[in-house]
Amino acid sequence: MKDITIEPKKLNEYSYIVEKQGDMRVPLKIFANEKLLAKMLEDRCIMQGVNVASLPGIQGHSIMMPDAHQGYGFSIGGVAALDTKEGCISPGGIGFDINCGVRLLATNLMKDDVQPCVRELLDKLFSYVPPGVGAKSLVRLDHKEIKEVLQKGAKWCVEHGYGNEDDLEHCEENGCIEEADGSLVSDKSRGRGMGQLGTLGSGNHFIEIQYVDNIHNKEIGDTFGLKEGQVVILIHCGSRGLGHQTCSDYLRKMEDKYPEIIESLPEKDLVYAPANDELSQQYFKAMCAAANFAWANRHMIGHQTRKAFTEIFGESVSVDTVYDVAHNIAKKEMHVVDGVEKEVYVHRKGATRAFGPGRAEIPAKYQKSGQPIFIPGSMGTSSYVLAGTEKAMQESFGSTAHGAGRLMSRKKANEKWTGEQIKSDLEEQNIIVKAASVRGITEEAPLAYKDVDDVVDVSDKAGIGIIVAQLKPMGVVKG
């Protein structure tokens, strides 16, 4: 983009702004403290946030979360609300792993109950939830079933005896976006998904056995069913090869159909389809179908996790879904912009929905507290539970951070550490790691990420998420 000066102006201790200039249609708002902003300035993520501000139909601000870092098209940690009539949909604002997200399960067990059994639990989880590149599901779908999963999402799982209605109630969109059209997902994408339902995958995906170390807000903690010392399980994964292939398919279609749009963009990875174009609607419905597959995938992993705990601790153990949230998705939502309510496509790329109290889309149980938000740390560090706020509705289109955010590329992490070194260091902290590959450990080394405490502090102080509880790891399954 021509004639742009990247000099974020400080608004307060927790936010900055890059004023509208050049081709920007709106300003860029950055949620960060000085330390996190300095890290953002080391890569191209702020320029990516500026580029997003040039997209047609963008409303309010282009937004960057405190965990933001350079991504594909959008920064990871980027949020944009685009008008559903005059705007557009950009796959780069959603990501390849459509509906990568997190699900928190809460047990009725305490840390001391589980600590002696962590290795046994990891072995069972490793067996019941195949991890790693190319992992094959224990539940093999046929052509008819994969189409049903794409339409019904996690509801398909419950219909077939996996999990329960309570799991659906405590899941974003109840585990299914009704606008999905699985017929718009390619045969190749469906083929990749047929053998991957209930698998963890690789990269930064994990199942982590944790305990509640600290309750910061007791009233909301009680609402979420959390108390100090309680054992919980955090699941992080997405739509696997099906989502990646769906994104790739539609990127190619958009590149072929809109060469003039690519020519006009500051970088081609921002390619989009105009909101009123048939291709944008096809992509949106296919993206929704891939999102449904991801919710079914996390639901199935939750079911298998419940099975592992029951086999070790008996039928008296309870493993309940607190909530499940997406953080790579575009959603049709109503938001107030400059005093006017508008329907927009809210693109959240590495960002979590953070709807506040009273919003109709969240479960009845959470109407007074705001929805649960989960911000995982890296292996060996804390993760956090937050609650959505009214201020997030006003400041960030009901969005907040999704994790610690990478500091270092996977290649550099592999060069810097060995898997055995990291495993040994973590075991000294009573954290057991079981991984499908050495790279699955070294790529996700704790020091390859930003300090999650800083990210969460900014979210809390900026008012786009209230800290509820701090979780600490006991055992981790990695891809």
TORKOLFI-911384 format. One record per residue (C-alpha): residue number from 1; residue in three letters; chain; x, y, z. Coordinates in steps of 0.25 Angstrom, whole numbers, plus 5000, padded with zeros to 4 digits. Example, Ala and Ser with C-alpha at 12.3 -4.5 7.8 and 13.67 -1.06 7.14 Angstrom:
2
1/ALA/A/5049/4982/5031
2/SER/A/5055/4996/5029
END
This chain:
479
1/MET/A/5000/5000/5000
2/LYS/A/5005/5014/4996
3/ASP/A/5008/5025/5005
4/ILE/A/5006/5018/5018
5/THR/A/5014/5021/5031
6/ILE/A/5013/5010/5041
7/GLU/A/5014/5018/5054
8/PRO/A/5003/5013/5064
9/LYS/A/4998/5025/5073
10/LYS/A/4996/5021/5087
11/LEU/A/4982/5022/5092
12/ASN/A/4984/5017/5106
13/GLU/A/4993/5006/5113
14/TYR/A/4986/4995/5105
15/SER/A/4982/5000/5091
16/TYR/A/4988/5007/5079
17/ILE/A/4983/5013/5066
18/VAL/A/4988/5015/5052
19/GLU/A/4980/5026/5046
20/LYS/A/4973/5025/5033
21/GLN/A/4982/5028/5021
22/GLY/A/4985/5024/5007
23/ASP/A/4975/5013/5003
24/MET/A/4970/5010/5017
25/ARG/A/4955/5012/5018
26/VAL/A/4956/5011/5033
27/PRO/A/4966/5012/5044
28/LEU/A/4974/5001/5050
29/LYS/A/4972/4998/5065
30/ILE/A/4983/4990/5072
31/PHE/A/4980/4984/5086
32/ALA/A/4994/4983/5092
33/ASN/A/5004/4988/5103
34/GLU/A/5017/4993/5099
35/LYS/A/5024/4980/5100
36/LEU/A/5014/4973/5091
37/LEU/A/5014/4984/5081
38/ALA/A/5029/4984/5080
39/LYS/A/5028/4969/5076
40/MET/A/5017/4972/5066
41/LEU/A/5027/4982/5059
42/GLU/A/5037/4971/5057
43/ASP/A/5029/4965/5046
44/ARG/A/5018/4969/5035
45/CYS/A/5006/4967/5044
46/ILE/A/5003/4982/5046
47/MET/A/5004/4985/5031
48/GLN/A/4995/4973/5029
49/GLY/A/4985/4980/5038
50/VAL/A/4986/4993/5030
51/ASN/A/4984/4985/5017
52/VAL/A/4971/4979/5023
53/ALA/A/4966/4993/5026
54/SER/A/4966/4995/5011
55/LEU/A/4956/4984/5008
56/PRO/A/4942/4988/5002
57/GLY/A/4931/4989/5012
58/ILE/A/4939/4989/5025
59/GLN/A/4933/4995/5037
60/GLY/A/4938/5002/5049
61/HIS/A/4952/4998/5050
62/SER/A/4962/4987/5045
63/ILE/A/4965/4981/5058
64/MET/A/4978/4973/5063
65/MET/A/4978/4965/5076
66/PRO/A/4989/4965/5086
67/ASP/A/4994/4951/5081
68/ALA/A/4995/4956/5067
69/HIS/A/5006/4952/5058
70/GLN/A/5009/4951/5043
71/GLY/A/4999/4941/5035
72/TYR/A/4993/4939/5022
73/GLY/A/4986/4951/5016
74/PHE/A/4981/4955/5030
75/SER/A/4990/4955/5042
76/ILE/A/4987/4944/5052
77/GLY/A/4980/4951/5062
78/GLY/A/4972/4959/5052
79/VAL/A/4958/4963/5053
80/ALA/A/4949/4970/5042
81/ALA/A/4934/4973/5040
82/LEU/A/4930/4974/5026
83/ASP/A/4916/4978/5021
84/THR/A/4908/4966/5016
85/LYS/A/4903/4974/5004
86/GLU/A/4914/4984/5000
87/GLY/A/4926/4977/5006
88/CYS/A/4933/4963/5003
89/ILE/A/4938/4950/5009
90/SER/A/4953/4947/5009
91/PRO/A/4958/4933/5012
92/GLY/A/4971/4940/5017
93/GLY/A/4962/4945/5028
94/ILE/A/4958/4932/5033
95/GLY/A/4970/4923/5030
96/PHE/A/4973/4909/5025
97/ASP/A/4969/4902/5038
98/ILE/A/4954/4906/5037
99/ASN/A/4948/4906/5051
100/CYS/A/4961/4903/5058
101/GLY/A/4956/4905/5073
102/VAL/A/4956/4900/5087
103/ARG/A/4947/4892/5096
104/LEU/A/4948/4892/5111
105/LEU/A/4943/4880/5119
106/ALA/A/4941/4880/5134
107/THR/A/4942/4868/5143
108/ASN/A/4938/4865/5157
109/LEU/A/4952/4861/5160
110/MET/A/4963/4869/5168
111/LYS/A/4978/4870/5165
112/ASP/A/4982/4860/5175
113/ASP/A/4972/4850/5170
114/VAL/A/4978/4851/5156
115/GLN/A/4993/4854/5157
116/PRO/A/4997/4839/5159
117/CYS/A/4989/4835/5147
118/VAL/A/4994/4845/5137
119/ARG/A/5003/4836/5129
120/GLU/A/4992/4825/5128
121/LEU/A/4982/4836/5124
122/LEU/A/4991/4841/5113
123/ASP/A/4993/4827/5108
124/LYS/A/4978/4825/5107
125/LEU/A/4976/4838/5100
126/PHE/A/4987/4835/5090
127/SER/A/4980/4822/5087
128/TYR/A/4966/4828/5086
129/VAL/A/4969/4841/5079
130/PRO/A/4980/4838/5068
131/PRO/A/4989/4850/5067
132/GLY/A/4999/4854/5057
133/VAL/A/5000/4857/5042
134/GLY/A/4991/4847/5034
135/ALA/A/4985/4841/5047
136/LYS/A/4973/4832/5044
137/SER/A/4960/4832/5051
138/LEU/A/4955/4821/5059
139/VAL/A/4941/4825/5053
140/ARG/A/4942/4822/5038
141/LEU/A/4931/4830/5031
142/ASP/A/4925/4826/5017
143/HIS/A/4921/4836/5006
144/LYS/A/4907/4837/5012
145/GLU/A/4912/4840/5026
146/ILE/A/4922/4850/5023
147/LYS/A/4911/4858/5016
148/GLU/A/4902/4857/5028
149/VAL/A/4914/4862/5037
150/LEU/A/4916/4874/5028
151/GLN/A/4901/4878/5029
152/LYS/A/4899/4874/5044
153/GLY/A/4912/4876/5051
154/ALA/A/4913/4871/5065
155/LYS/A/4898/4868/5065
156/TRP/A/4901/4856/5056
157/CYS/A/4910/4851/5067
158/VAL/A/4899/4851/5077
159/GLU/A/4890/4845/5068
160/HIS/A/4900/4833/5066
161/GLY/A/4902/4831/5081
162/TYR/A/4915/4840/5083
163/GLY/A/4913/4851/5094
164/ASN/A/4900/4857/5099
165/GLU/A/4891/4869/5097
166/ASP/A/4898/4876/5108
167/ASP/A/4910/4876/5100
168/LEU/A/4902/4883/5088
169/GLU/A/4896/4893/5098
170/HIS/A/4910/4898/5102
171/CYS/A/4916/4899/5089
172/GLU/A/4916/4912/5080
173/GLU/A/4905/4910/5069
174/ASN/A/4901/4898/5077
175/GLY/A/4911/4891/5068
176/CYS/A/4904/4894/5055
177/ILE/A/4903/4906/5046
178/GLU/A/4890/4904/5038
179/GLU/A/4895/4911/5026
180/ALA/A/4905/4900/5023
181/ASP/A/4904/4893/5009
182/GLY/A/4912/4881/5009
183/SER/A/4910/4879/4994
184/LEU/A/4919/4891/4992
185/VAL/A/4931/4884/4998
186/SER/A/4939/4877/4988
187/ASP/A/4940/4862/4987
188/LYS/A/4955/4863/4990
189/SER/A/4952/4871/5003
190/ARG/A/4941/4861/5007
191/GLY/A/4951/4849/5004
192/ARG/A/4961/4855/5013
193/GLY/A/4951/4857/5024
194/MET/A/4945/4843/5023
195/GLY/A/4956/4837/5031
196/GLN/A/4959/4848/5041
197/LEU/A/4947/4850/5050
198/GLY/A/4952/4850/5064
199/THR/A/4966/4852/5061
200/LEU/A/4976/4862/5067
201/GLY/A/4985/4866/5055
202/SER/A/4998/4873/5057
203/GLY/A/5004/4886/5059
204/ASN/A/4999/4894/5071
205/HIS/A/4987/4885/5073
206/PHE/A/4987/4877/5087
207/ILE/A/4979/4871/5098
208/GLU/A/4984/4876/5111
209/ILE/A/4980/4871/5125
210/GLN/A/4980/4883/5134
211/TYR/A/4976/4888/5148
212/VAL/A/4969/4901/5152
213/ASP/A/4981/4908/5159
214/ASN/A/4974/4921/5163
215/ILE/A/4960/4927/5162
216/HIS/A/4960/4942/5159
217/ASN/A/4945/4944/5158
218/LYS/A/4937/4935/5168
219/GLU/A/4923/4938/5163
220/ILE/A/4926/4936/5148
221/GLY/A/4935/4924/5152
222/ASP/A/4923/4918/5159
223/THR/A/4914/4920/5147
224/PHE/A/4924/4913/5138
225/GLY/A/4925/4901/5149
226/LEU/A/4940/4904/5152
227/LYS/A/4947/4903/5166
228/GLU/A/4961/4903/5170
229/GLY/A/4969/4890/5170
230/GLN/A/4958/4884/5160
231/VAL/A/4963/4876/5148
232/VAL/A/4959/4881/5134
233/ILE/A/4963/4877/5120
234/LEU/A/4966/4887/5109
235/ILE/A/4964/4882/5094
236/HIS/A/4970/4890/5083
237/CYS/A/4968/4885/5068
238/GLY/A/4960/4888/5056
239/SER/A/4955/4883/5042
240/ARG/A/4967/4875/5039
241/GLY/A/4970/4873/5024
242/LEU/A/4956/4875/5020
243/GLY/A/4956/4890/5024
244/HIS/A/4970/4892/5018
245/GLN/A/4966/4886/5005
246/THR/A/4953/4894/5005
247/CYS/A/4961/4907/5007
248/SER/A/4971/4904/4996
249/ASP/A/4959/4900/4986
250/TYR/A/4952/4913/4988
251/LEU/A/4965/4922/4988
252/ARG/A/4968/4916/4974
253/LYS/A/4954/4919/4969
254/MET/A/4955/4933/4974
255/GLU/A/4969/4935/4968
256/ASP/A/4964/4930/4955
257/LYS/A/4951/4938/4955
258/TYR/A/4956/4951/4960
259/PRO/A/4970/4955/4954
260/GLU/A/4966/4969/4954
261/ILE/A/4963/4969/4969
262/ILE/A/4977/4962/4972
263/GLU/A/4983/4973/4963
264/SER/A/4977/4984/4972
265/LEU/A/4981/4978/4985
266/PRO/A/4994/4981/4993
267/GLU/A/4996/4966/4994
268/LYS/A/4989/4955/4987
269/ASP/A/4987/4947/4999
270/LEU/A/4976/4957/5003
271/VAL/A/4968/4952/4990
272/TYR/A/4953/4953/4993
273/ALA/A/4939/4950/4986
274/PRO/A/4929/4962/4987
275/ALA/A/4918/4959/4996
276/ASN/A/4907/4960/4985
277/ASP/A/4915/4950/4976
278/GLU/A/4911/4935/4975
279/LEU/A/4925/4930/4978
280/SER/A/4925/4938/4992
281/GLN/A/4912/4931/4995
282/GLN/A/4917/4917/4991
283/TYR/A/4930/4919/4999
284/PHE/A/4922/4924/5011
285/LYS/A/4913/4911/5011
286/ALA/A/4925/4902/5009
287/MET/A/4933/4909/5020
288/CYS/A/4921/4907/5029
289/ALA/A/4921/4892/5025
290/ALA/A/4936/4891/5029
291/ALA/A/4933/4898/5042
292/ASN/A/4922/4888/5045
293/PHE/A/4932/4877/5042
294/ALA/A/4942/4883/5052
295/TRP/A/4931/4884/5063
296/ALA/A/4928/4869/5061
297/ASN/A/4943/4866/5062
298/ARG/A/4944/4873/5075
299/HIS/A/4931/4867/5080
300/MET/A/4937/4853/5077
301/ILE/A/4950/4856/5084
302/GLY/A/4942/4861/5096
303/HIS/A/4934/4848/5095
304/GLN/A/4947/4839/5095
305/THR/A/4953/4848/5106
306/ARG/A/4941/4845/5115
307/LYS/A/4943/4830/5111
308/ALA/A/4957/4830/5116
309/PHE/A/4954/4837/5129
310/THR/A/4942/4827/5132
311/GLU/A/4951/4815/5129
312/ILE/A/4961/4820/5139
313/PHE/A/4953/4826/5150
314/GLY/A/4940/4819/5148
315/GLU/A/4925/4822/5145
316/SER/A/4925/4833/5156
317/VAL/A/4934/4842/5149
318/SER/A/4927/4854/5142
319/VAL/A/4933/4860/5129
320/ASP/A/4924/4872/5125
321/THR/A/4926/4882/5114
322/VAL/A/4928/4896/5119
323/TYR/A/4928/4902/5105
324/ASP/A/4934/4901/5091
325/VAL/A/4938/4913/5083
326/ALA/A/4943/4915/5069
327/HIS/A/4955/4924/5066
328/ASN/A/4957/4923/5050
329/ILE/A/4943/4926/5044
330/ALA/A/4934/4937/5038
331/LYS/A/4920/4938/5044
332/LYS/A/4908/4946/5040
333/GLU/A/4905/4955/5052
334/MET/A/4898/4968/5056
335/HIS/A/4906/4979/5062
336/VAL/A/4904/4994/5064
337/VAL/A/4913/5002/5056
338/ASP/A/4913/5017/5058
339/GLY/A/4899/5016/5064
340/VAL/A/4893/5007/5053
341/GLU/A/4891/4992/5055
342/LYS/A/4897/4985/5043
343/GLU/A/4898/4971/5038
344/VAL/A/4913/4968/5036
345/TYR/A/4922/4956/5033
346/VAL/A/4931/4957/5045
347/HIS/A/4944/4950/5041
348/ARG/A/4952/4945/5053
349/LYS/A/4966/4940/5049
350/GLY/A/4972/4934/5061
351/ALA/A/4962/4942/5070
352/THR/A/4951/4937/5079
353/ARG/A/4937/4942/5080
354/ALA/A/4935/4949/5093
355/PHE/A/4920/4952/5093
356/GLY/A/4915/4959/5106
357/PRO/A/4903/4957/5115
358/GLY/A/4890/4957/5109
359/ARG/A/4894/4953/5095
360/ALA/A/4884/4943/5089
361/GLU/A/4894/4934/5083
362/ILE/A/4900/4929/5096
363/PRO/A/4894/4918/5105
364/ALA/A/4884/4922/5115
365/LYS/A/4893/4918/5126
366/TYR/A/4903/4929/5122
367/GLN/A/4893/4940/5119
368/LYS/A/4897/4948/5132
369/SER/A/4912/4945/5131
370/GLY/A/4915/4946/5117
371/GLN/A/4921/4934/5109
372/PRO/A/4933/4926/5113
373/ILE/A/4946/4929/5106
374/PHE/A/4958/4920/5106
375/ILE/A/4972/4926/5103
376/PRO/A/4982/4914/5103
377/GLY/A/4997/4917/5107
378/SER/A/5008/4909/5101
379/MET/A/5013/4895/5107
380/GLY/A/5018/4898/5121
381/THR/A/5010/4911/5123
382/SER/A/4997/4915/5128
383/SER/A/4984/4915/5120
384/TYR/A/4972/4925/5124
385/VAL/A/4957/4925/5124
386/LEU/A/4951/4938/5122
387/ALA/A/4937/4944/5120
388/GLY/A/4931/4952/5109
389/THR/A/4928/4967/5112
390/GLU/A/4918/4978/5107
391/LYS/A/4931/4986/5104
392/ALA/A/4936/4975/5094
393/MET/A/4923/4977/5087
394/GLN/A/4926/4992/5086
395/GLU/A/4941/4991/5084
396/SER/A/4944/4979/5076
397/PHE/A/4931/4973/5070
398/GLY/A/4930/4964/5081
399/SER/A/4944/4958/5080
400/THR/A/4957/4956/5088
401/ALA/A/4970/4948/5087
402/HIS/A/4971/4933/5084
403/GLY/A/4985/4929/5090
404/ALA/A/4999/4933/5093
405/GLY/A/5003/4936/5079
406/ARG/A/5016/4931/5072
407/LEU/A/5029/4938/5074
408/MET/A/5038/4929/5066
409/SER/A/5036/4921/5053
410/ARG/A/5034/4906/5054
411/LYS/A/5047/4905/5047
412/LYS/A/5055/4913/5056
413/ALA/A/5049/4906/5068
414/ASN/A/5053/4892/5062
415/GLU/A/5067/4898/5061
416/LYS/A/5068/4903/5075
417/TRP/A/5063/4892/5083
418/THR/A/5062/4877/5084
419/GLY/A/5050/4869/5088
420/GLU/A/5057/4861/5099
421/GLN/A/5062/4874/5105
422/ILE/A/5048/4880/5105
423/LYS/A/5041/4868/5110
424/SER/A/5052/4867/5121
425/ASP/A/5050/4882/5125
426/LEU/A/5035/4880/5126
427/GLU/A/5035/4867/5134
428/GLU/A/5044/4875/5144
429/GLN/A/5031/4884/5146
430/ASN/A/5022/4871/5147
431/ILE/A/5017/4873/5133
432/ILE/A/5017/4860/5125
433/VAL/A/5017/4861/5109
434/LYS/A/5013/4850/5099
435/ALA/A/5015/4854/5085
436/ALA/A/5013/4847/5071
437/SER/A/5027/4853/5067
438/VAL/A/5039/4860/5072
439/ARG/A/5035/4872/5063
440/GLY/A/5022/4873/5070
441/ILE/A/5029/4876/5083
442/THR/A/5041/4885/5077
443/GLU/A/5031/4893/5068
444/GLU/A/5023/4896/5080
445/ALA/A/5034/4899/5090
446/PRO/A/5028/4909/5101
447/LEU/A/5039/4920/5098
448/ALA/A/5034/4920/5083
449/TYR/A/5022/4927/5088
450/LYS/A/5019/4941/5094
451/ASP/A/5016/4942/5109
452/VAL/A/5001/4938/5110
453/ASP/A/5000/4946/5123
454/ASP/A/5003/4959/5116
455/VAL/A/4992/4955/5105
456/VAL/A/4982/4952/5116
457/ASP/A/4985/4964/5124
458/VAL/A/4983/4973/5111
459/SER/A/4970/4966/5108
460/ASP/A/4965/4968/5123
461/LYS/A/4970/4983/5124
462/ALA/A/4965/4987/5111
463/GLY/A/4951/4981/5115
464/ILE/A/4950/4971/5104
465/GLY/A/4950/4959/5113
466/ILE/A/4949/4958/5128
467/ILE/A/4959/4948/5134
468/VAL/A/4951/4937/5141
469/ALA/A/4961/4926/5144
470/GLN/A/4976/4922/5142
471/LEU/A/4979/4907/5138
472/LYS/A/4992/4900/5139
473/PRO/A/4996/4888/5131
474/MET/A/4999/4873/5137
475/GLY/A/5000/4865/5124
476/VAL/A/4999/4868/5109
477/VAL/A/4996/4860/5096
478/LYS/A/5003/4867/5084
479/GLY/A/5002/4864/5069
END
